[in-house]
């Protein structure tokens, strides 16, 4: 039987409300006696109890006709947003500023010009404190409207000062927009293709980056211009795999918030991202000590009583914290500990927010969990999570993530003894790689090796693994082939087969040796 449940914006909004938000809405609507038995309140109370949106059931329980329902739902949606705006106005700087600008407009319309200018000036000072140039520009434009009517008899050169301020803010806003657009475009390129694949791709990216990077004087940039500049640098160096320079840009991004801690309040999402990309870069560089210290710093900041998060920030904090908790177990070669400690907590905490996660971040988590299980020797669980990645081939999911999910599934299937499925999988992988035009040497060698496994006798296996290891070793530092090793530690897997030891034991031994050398 087919479910009547379908997506509905109003239902999604009601489902996202916390108990305190629901309680506040009921108090908000019942402040007027005329709303006590309002139909839109009945609609809210009915939808609040539904497990999924079912319009047929809704029409039976609410005294509203099918023709009236769209208008009633629109009215309820607006009332909910108004209630939430009032609830969070004191906690959100931008909501407070918008409210002050609205008050300024109301006072202006009432003919109370000096009062309007006083309110607007207060808003402008607060916007300046938090580097919100776009809001400041809105205020200045309104101040210009009032002054242009020659009704305030303010200082003689007030019009010239406002005109200069408007021009200066417009230039700052334009520069900020150019930095943020470049950052967003680079992120879009990474989501689509991942790391650069060849010299042609690098030249195209370099030209794009140079062409779109505006000229700037770092000392004259404000907070947001610097933030988006560092974001763009992080993405550019990340895509070309220049991790030392990526680390420097990410550290500048984090330091920006350390130098202006009050900005965490208005740019919480970007604060969380700054820490995540710093940790991400440290992971790829293999700097365990620094990674551990930054991760501890990040966790402490999340648990601080001064750190206030909304739902969006909580989702980002979940993604970034668990991604890096998995990464630290990768670095240390502690796959079993990661499966036992991190995965149960991750699966518990993801349940209430799963529907709010975008497909890209969700699939990255699936891939990381699959790698934990593979390193732990639980190949069937690894295959289960890899299938989640492989089957989600929609737009917005990195092609290279899918590519290495296919490759890792091949290896896990071989390890699990699922030989009868290998031929079909190999054909699927080849079709996928040809479709995405990504037949690079590391992938080719891996697929060729797995394809020939059925023809290799048991006593020849070790020499076959040694031969493949020698072929792949030369690509570890290749500018375009080395990206394969960022997704999957193939070298350690081959060494584990040659030495007849668990792969996590091999990685753990490398980690301990490296940390001893660094002391």
VOTORRO-944189 format. One record per residue (C-alpha): x, y, z; residue in three letters. Coordinates in steps of 0.25 Angstrom, whole numbers. Layout:
X; Y; Z; ALA
...
//
This chain:
0; 0; 0; UNK
5; 14; -4; UNK
8; 24; 7; UNK
0; 37; 6; UNK
12; 44; 13; UNK
18; 55; 5; UNK
27; 67; 6; UNK
21; 79; 12; UNK
28; 92; 16; UNK
18; 96; 27; UNK
19; 81; 33; UNK
34; 82; 32; UNK
35; 95; 40; UNK
25; 90; 51; UNK
33; 77; 52; UNK
46; 85; 54; UNK
41; 93; 66; UNK
46; 90; 79; UNK
36; 88; 91; UNK
39; 103; 96; UNK
37; 108; 82; UNK
23; 101; 81; UNK
20; 106; 95; UNK
24; 121; 91; UNK
15; 120; 78; UNK
3; 116; 86; UNK
5; 127; 96; UNK
8; 137; 84; UNK
-5; 133; 77; UNK
-14; 133; 90; UNK
-10; 147; 94; UNK
-22; 152; 87; UNK
-36; 146; 92; UNK
-41; 145; 77; UNK
-30; 135; 74; UNK
-34; 125; 85; UNK
-42; 116; 75; UNK
-36; 121; 63; UNK
-36; 111; 51; UNK
-21; 113; 48; UNK
-18; 109; 63; UNK
-26; 96; 61; UNK
-18; 93; 49; UNK
-5; 95; 56; UNK
-10; 86; 68; UNK
-14; 75; 58; UNK
-1; 76; 49; UNK
7; 76; 62; UNK
2; 62; 65; UNK
4; 56; 51; UNK
16; 46; 48; UNK
16; 50; 34; UNK
8; 60; 25; UNK
-5; 54; 20; UNK
-15; 64; 14; UNK
-26; 55; 14; UNK
-25; 53; 29; UNK
-24; 67; 31; UNK
-36; 71; 24; UNK
-44; 61; 33; UNK
-39; 67; 46; UNK
-39; 82; 43; UNK
-51; 90; 40; UNK
-45; 96; 27; UNK
-50; 92; 12; UNK
-40; 88; 2; UNK
-41; 101; -5; UNK
-38; 109; 8; UNK
-26; 100; 12; UNK
-15; 107; 4; UNK
-18; 121; 10; UNK
-20; 115; 24; UNK
-6; 108; 23; UNK
0; 121; 18; UNK
-6; 129; 29; UNK
-1; 119; 40; UNK
13; 118; 33; UNK
14; 133; 34; UNK
9; 133; 49; UNK
20; 123; 52; UNK
31; 131; 46; UNK
26; 143; 53; UNK
26; 136; 66; UNK
40; 131; 64; UNK
45; 144; 60; UNK
40; 150; 73; UNK
46; 139; 81; UNK
60; 140; 76; UNK
61; 155; 73; UNK
69; 157; 86; UNK
78; 146; 83; UNK
82; 150; 68; UNK
89; 162; 64; UNK
84; 163; 50; UNK
69; 161; 55; UNK
71; 173; 65; UNK
77; 182; 54; UNK
66; 179; 44; UNK
56; 182; 55; UNK
63; 195; 58; UNK
63; 199; 43; UNK
48; 195; 43; UNK
46; 205; 55; UNK
53; 216; 48; UNK
44; 214; 36; UNK
32; 215; 44; UNK
36; 227; 51; UNK
40; 234; 38; UNK
26; 231; 33; UNK
20; 237; 45; UNK
28; 250; 42; UNK
37; 248; 55; UNK
50; 250; 47; UNK
60; 253; 58; UNK
55; 241; 66; UNK
56; 233; 53; UNK
71; 237; 51; UNK
74; 234; 65; UNK
69; 220; 64; UNK
76; 218; 51; UNK
89; 224; 56; UNK
88; 214; 68; UNK
86; 202; 58; UNK
98; 207; 49; UNK
107; 207; 61; UNK
103; 193; 65; UNK
105; 188; 50; UNK
119; 195; 50; UNK
123; 187; 63; UNK
120; 174; 56; UNK
125; 178; 42; UNK
112; 177; 35; UNK
114; 186; 24; UNK
102; 182; 16; UNK
93; 186; 28; UNK
101; 199; 30; UNK
99; 202; 15; UNK
84; 200; 17; UNK
84; 210; 29; UNK
92; 220; 21; UNK
83; 220; 9; UNK
71; 222; 18; UNK
78; 234; 25; UNK
80; 240; 11; UNK
65; 239; 8; UNK
62; 247; 21; UNK
73; 257; 19; UNK
70; 259; 4; UNK
56; 265; 8; UNK
64; 276; 16; UNK
55; 274; 28; UNK
65; 271; 39; UNK
73; 284; 38; UNK
85; 275; 42; UNK
100; 279; 41; UNK
103; 287; 28; UNK
112; 276; 21; UNK
103; 265; 26; UNK
99; 261; 11; UNK
113; 261; 6; UNK
118; 252; 18; UNK
106; 242; 16; UNK
110; 242; 1; UNK
124; 239; 4; UNK
120; 228; 14; UNK
111; 222; 4; UNK
122; 221; -6; UNK
132; 215; 3; UNK
122; 204; 8; UNK
118; 201; -6; UNK
132; 198; -9; UNK
134; 190; 3; UNK
121; 182; 0; UNK
126; 180; -14; UNK
139; 174; -10; UNK
133; 165; 0; UNK
123; 160; -10; UNK
135; 157; -20; UNK
142; 149; -9; UNK
130; 142; -5; UNK
126; 138; -19; UNK
140; 133; -22; UNK
140; 125; -10; UNK
126; 119; -13; UNK
130; 116; -28; UNK
143; 109; -23; UNK
134; 100; -13; UNK
125; 97; -25; UNK
137; 92; -33; UNK
141; 83; -22; UNK
128; 77; -19; UNK
127; 74; -34; UNK
140; 69; -37; UNK
148; 67; -24; UNK
164; 69; -25; UNK
170; 73; -39; UNK
173; 61; -48; UNK
183; 66; -58; UNK
192; 78; -62; UNK
181; 83; -71; UNK
171; 84; -60; UNK
181; 91; -51; UNK
184; 101; -62; UNK
169; 104; -63; UNK
167; 105; -48; UNK
179; 114; -47; UNK
174; 124; -58; UNK
160; 124; -52; UNK
166; 127; -38; UNK
175; 138; -43; UNK
164; 144; -52; UNK
154; 145; -41; UNK
163; 149; -29; UNK
161; 164; -27; UNK
173; 173; -24; UNK
173; 176; -9; UNK
182; 182; 2; UNK
181; 172; 13; UNK
183; 183; 24; UNK
171; 191; 19; UNK
161; 179; 19; UNK
150; 177; 29; UNK
146; 165; 36; UNK
137; 159; 26; UNK
146; 162; 14; UNK
157; 155; 21; UNK
149; 143; 24; UNK
144; 141; 10; UNK
158; 143; 5; UNK
163; 132; 14; UNK
152; 123; 10; UNK
155; 125; -5; UNK
170; 122; -2; UNK
166; 109; 6; UNK
158; 104; -5; UNK
168; 107; -16; UNK
180; 101; -9; UNK
171; 89; -4; UNK
167; 86; -18; UNK
181; 87; -24; UNK
186; 78; -12; UNK
196; 89; -7; UNK
193; 86; 8; UNK
204; 94; 14; UNK
198; 107; 8; UNK
184; 102; 11; UNK
188; 100; 25; UNK
194; 114; 26; UNK
181; 120; 20; UNK
172; 112; 30; UNK
180; 116; 42; UNK
178; 131; 37; UNK
163; 128; 37; UNK
163; 123; 51; UNK
172; 134; 56; UNK
162; 144; 50; UNK
152; 139; 60; UNK
162; 138; 72; UNK
165; 153; 69; UNK
151; 157; 69; UNK
143; 147; 78; UNK
131; 155; 78; UNK
129; 152; 63; UNK
126; 137; 67; UNK
113; 142; 71; UNK
109; 147; 57; UNK
117; 137; 48; UNK
116; 124; 56; UNK
115; 115; 44; UNK
128; 121; 38; UNK
135; 120; 51; UNK
131; 105; 52; UNK
136; 103; 37; UNK
149; 110; 40; UNK
152; 100; 51; UNK
148; 88; 42; UNK
156; 92; 30; UNK
168; 95; 39; UNK
166; 81; 45; UNK
164; 75; 31; UNK
177; 81; 26; UNK
185; 76; 38; UNK
179; 62; 36; UNK
184; 62; 21; UNK
198; 67; 26; UNK
198; 56; 36; UNK
201; 66; 47; UNK
196; 57; 59; UNK
200; 66; 71; UNK
195; 79; 65; UNK
182; 72; 60; UNK
180; 67; 74; UNK
182; 80; 81; UNK
173; 87; 71; UNK
162; 77; 72; UNK
162; 78; 87; UNK
161; 93; 86; UNK
150; 92; 76; UNK
142; 82; 86; UNK
145; 92; 97; UNK
139; 103; 90; UNK
126; 95; 86; UNK
124; 92; 101; UNK
126; 106; 106; UNK
114; 113; 112; UNK
117; 125; 104; UNK
115; 118; 91; UNK
101; 119; 87; UNK
96; 111; 75; UNK
84; 111; 66; UNK
79; 98; 59; UNK
88; 101; 47; UNK
100; 103; 56; UNK
97; 90; 63; UNK
96; 82; 50; UNK
110; 88; 45; UNK
116; 85; 59; UNK
111; 70; 58; UNK
117; 68; 44; UNK
130; 75; 47; UNK
132; 68; 61; UNK
129; 54; 56; UNK
137; 56; 43; UNK
149; 59; 51; UNK
147; 49; 62; UNK
147; 38; 51; UNK
160; 45; 45; UNK
168; 44; 58; UNK
165; 29; 58; UNK
170; 28; 44; UNK
183; 36; 48; UNK
185; 27; 60; UNK
182; 14; 53; UNK
171; 11; 63; UNK
160; 6; 54; UNK
154; -4; 65; UNK
153; 7; 75; UNK
147; 17; 65; UNK
136; 6; 62; UNK
134; 4; 77; UNK
134; 18; 82; UNK
131; 27; 70; UNK
121; 20; 61; UNK
110; 17; 72; UNK
110; 32; 77; UNK
110; 36; 62; UNK
98; 28; 59; UNK
91; 32; 71; UNK
93; 47; 69; UNK
90; 47; 54; UNK
75; 42; 56; UNK
69; 55; 60; UNK
76; 63; 49; UNK
77; 53; 38; UNK
67; 59; 29; UNK
73; 73; 30; UNK
87; 68; 25; UNK
91; 71; 11; UNK
94; 59; 2; UNK
109; 62; 1; UNK
112; 63; 15; UNK
104; 51; 18; UNK
111; 42; 8; UNK
125; 47; 13; UNK
121; 42; 27; UNK
116; 29; 21; UNK
129; 27; 13; UNK
137; 30; 26; UNK
129; 20; 34; UNK
132; 10; 23; UNK
147; 12; 24; UNK
146; 10; 39; UNK
139; -3; 37; UNK
149; -7; 26; UNK
161; -4; 35; UNK
154; -12; 46; UNK
153; -24; 37; UNK
138; -24; 36; UNK
137; -24; 21; UNK
122; -27; 21; UNK
119; -14; 29; UNK
128; -6; 20; UNK
121; -11; 8; UNK
108; -7; 14; UNK
112; 8; 16; UNK
119; 8; 3; UNK
106; 4; -4; UNK
100; 16; 2; UNK
110; 25; -5; UNK
110; 17; -18; UNK
94; 17; -19; UNK
94; 32; -17; UNK
99; 37; -31; UNK
91; 50; -31; UNK
96; 64; -34; UNK
104; 71; -23; UNK
111; 58; -19; UNK
126; 58; -22; UNK
129; 49; -34; UNK
143; 45; -28; UNK
136; 41; -15; UNK
128; 31; -22; UNK
140; 26; -30; UNK
147; 22; -18; UNK
135; 16; -12; UNK
134; 7; -24; UNK
149; 4; -22; UNK
148; 1; -7; UNK
136; -8; -9; UNK
144; -16; -19; UNK
155; -18; -9; UNK
145; -21; 3; UNK
137; -31; -6; UNK
150; -38; -9; UNK
154; -38; 6; UNK
140; -43; 10; UNK
142; -55; 0; UNK
130; -50; -9; UNK
138; -55; -21; UNK
125; -58; -29; UNK
121; -43; -29; UNK
135; -38; -33; UNK
133; -39; -49; UNK
120; -31; -48; UNK
126; -20; -39; UNK
138; -19; -48; UNK
130; -16; -60; UNK
121; -6; -52; UNK
134; 1; -47; UNK
140; 2; -61; UNK
127; 7; -67; UNK
126; 18; -56; UNK
141; 22; -58; UNK
139; 23; -73; UNK
127; 31; -71; UNK
134; 41; -61; UNK
146; 41; -70; UNK
155; 38; -58; UNK
163; 26; -63; UNK
176; 30; -55; UNK
187; 20; -53; UNK
185; 17; -38; UNK
170; 13; -41; UNK
174; 5; -54; UNK
185; -3; -46; UNK
175; -6; -35; UNK
164; -10; -44; UNK
173; -18; -53; UNK
179; -25; -41; UNK
166; -29; -35; UNK
161; -34; -48; UNK
173; -43; -49; UNK
172; -49; -35; UNK
163; -61; -40; UNK
175; -65; -49; UNK
186; -64; -38; UNK
189; -77; -30; UNK
190; -76; -15; UNK
205; -78; -15; UNK
206; -66; -25; UNK
198; -56; -17; UNK
209; -50; -9; UNK
218; -47; -21; UNK
206; -41; -28; UNK
203; -32; -16; UNK
218; -28; -16; UNK
218; -25; -31; UNK
205; -16; -29; UNK
212; -9; -17; UNK
224; -5; -25; UNK
215; 0; -36; UNK
207; 9; -27; UNK
219; 14; -18; UNK
224; 23; -30; UNK
210; 30; -30; UNK
210; 34; -15; UNK
216; 48; -18; UNK
211; 49; -32; UNK
204; 63; -33; UNK
191; 57; -39; UNK
192; 42; -36; UNK
194; 44; -21; UNK
180; 49; -18; UNK
176; 34; -18; UNK
184; 32; -5; UNK
176; 43; 1; UNK
163; 35; 0; UNK
169; 21; 3; UNK
182; 16; 9; UNK
184; 6; -2; UNK
199; 5; 1; UNK
196; 0; 16; UNK
186; -10; 11; UNK
196; -16; 1; UNK
207; -16; 12; UNK
197; -23; 21; UNK
194; -34; 11; UNK
209; -36; 8; UNK
212; -37; 23; UNK
200; -45; 27; UNK
195; -35; 37; UNK
183; -27; 40; UNK
183; -13; 32; UNK
180; -5; 45; UNK
193; -12; 51; UNK
201; -7; 39; UNK
196; 7; 40; UNK
197; 7; 55; UNK
212; 3; 54; UNK
214; 14; 44; UNK
207; 24; 54; UNK
216; 20; 66; UNK
228; 20; 58; UNK
225; 34; 53; UNK
222; 40; 67; UNK
235; 34; 72; UNK
243; 41; 62; UNK
236; 54; 64; UNK
239; 54; 79; UNK
//
